[in-house]
Amino acid sequence: MRQPNRRIAVAAFGALALCAGSALAAPAALPDDMTLGDPKAKVKLVEYASLSCSHCATFNNQVFPAFKKKYIDTGKVHYTLREILTPPAQVAAAGFITARCAGKDKYFTVVDAVFRGHDEMVKTGDARAVLVGAAKAGGMSEAQFEACLSDESALEALNARVARNAKQGEISGTPTFVFNGKKVKEGEMTAAELDAAVAAASKR
C-alpha cells in the first residue's frame, strides 16, 4: 500500500497495549474529544475506532448515517469518537491527524471521507490518494495536507491520545461501543442492536 507520508510511515506505534476486560467506567468528557450532538443528551455513546479498520468503515458507511439522523441529530444521543490505531497504523494515524488539522467543524467530514475510501485503499493500495481527497473534503489543500503530516507534535499528540484511549477504554478490538459507561459490544453493531442499546441506556 502506498503510504501517505514517510515521517508518518516510520513512526513507532506502540500505543495499542490492549487490556483485557469487559466492563469499565468510561472517563469523563476530555478536552480533546471530538463529538456530535447535544452534550446534555441522556444517552452518551463513545465509539473507539480506527480509520484503517474495515469493520469500522462498514459501520460508518452502512449503519451510522441512519443512526445519526435518528438519534444524534434529534438530541437523543451525544456521540464521541475516540481514536485507536490498528494496522496499517500509519494510514489510520495520517487520517486522524488530517482530520484534526481540518478543525473541529470539519473533523467528521474528513473521518467520513477516509472511511468511505477504505475499499479504494484496499483495492488500489494507494492510501495517499484517498487521504488527500479526504483532506480536500475538509477544506485543505494538498500542501496543507503535507504540512499537517510533517508536524511531529501532531503525531506525538495522537500517540498520547491513542495510548490513553486504549488503556482507559480497555480496548481489545475495534470498533468498540460504550453506552453510558457500559461496554455494549466489540465489533460492528446493527441498527437493531443500536436501538436496543439506546433504549437500555435511556433507562439507566
C-alpha positions, 0 to 999 in steps of 0.5 A: 500500500502506498503510504501517505507520508514517510515521517508518518510511515516510520513512526513507532506505534506502540500505543495499542497495549490492549487490556483485557476486560469487559466492563469499565467506567468510561472517563469523563468528557476530555478536552480533546474529544471530538463529538456530535450532538447535544452534550446534555443528551441522556444517552452518551455513546463513545465509539473507539475506532480506527480509520484503517479498520474495515469493520469500522468503515462498514459501520460508518458507511452502512449503519451510522448515517441512519443512526445519526439522523435518528438519534444524534441529530434529534438530541437523543444521543451525544456521540464521541469518537475516540481514536485507536490505531490498528494496522496499517497504523500509519494510514489510520494515524495520517487520517486522524491527524488530517482530520484534526488539522481540518478543525473541529467543524470539519473533523467528521467530514474528513473521518467520513471521507477516509472511511468511505475510501477504505475499499479504494485503499484496499483495492488500489493500495494507494492510501495517499490518494484517498487521504488527500481527497479526504483532506480536500473534503475538509477544506485543505489543500494538498500542501496543507495536507503535507504540512499537517503530516510533517508536524511531529507534535501532531503525531506525538499528540495522537500517540498520547491520545491513542495510548490513553484511549486504549488503556482507559477504554480497555480496548481489545478490538475495534470498533468498540461501543460504550453506552453510558459507561457500559461496554455494549459490544466489540465489533460492528453493531446493527441498527437493531442492536443500536436501538436496543442499546439506546433504549437500555441506556435511556433507562439507566 
